[in-house]
Amino acid sequence: MRIEIAEIENRNLYRVWHDGAVIIERTTSPMRAAARVLLMRGVANLDDVLEMTRRGSNQVDLRATIGDAALLEAPTEPDEGDADPDGLSDSSEVPEATPPALKTAAVPSEWDFAKPGPR
């Protein structure tokens, strides 16, 4: 299964084609977005291989299974102390709202900041 991409006005935005038809007008992640669209449309399965080329070229720039390209994974159990899959910590501890006091260096007593000149 192959998609073609073309950058839109050098803005890191891409238009994506599949079988000669535009399937995505604008995206910053053409491979992931195309894999998800093809899955939603029922055109692809997770184990199908998706190849990405630049419009007008036959050179394959990127190849992955639809499942990998769509970033679809079965949830894994986080290790103790790791973040949950949603990015939140499983710890019930709430961090302090205020940072610890800053440490200041001792200033030599001979420094008189009221006097101009070198120190």
Steps between C-alpha positions, in 0.01 A plus 500: 500500500649833398433866575644804328573829674577853387608785724270802498686829450812392697309530827553148638143418397426213264217390271457122478373285209401134490403330173506837322253671735575752773427341837645777719514868406744620769707319759837529670522118541406350165593138577314485832198693374471287185527176696219611729278614211554173313413303813186706564386451140552125529749499213791368708577257780753551779746255341489653150819673387469871419756669277538876467641669189529859383243589235642420157777272632514123532767507773360379832592751772342315792353153556314362802206284591172688530492421873847641559440804280173578675677471838241253620630277776346289766527678834786375712509491875726775631782406734475624854566874502468533121251728335168354391434471125308828522817668628385545858696368791347216698633657818246656734757747632443862404817701433567813700344811353792722595863430415752461781675816617790616285843478652703819495874526505665688787631841394838602643463780756763715323271541202322830531241526230441866569852593382569523125808332354654157456450229757 
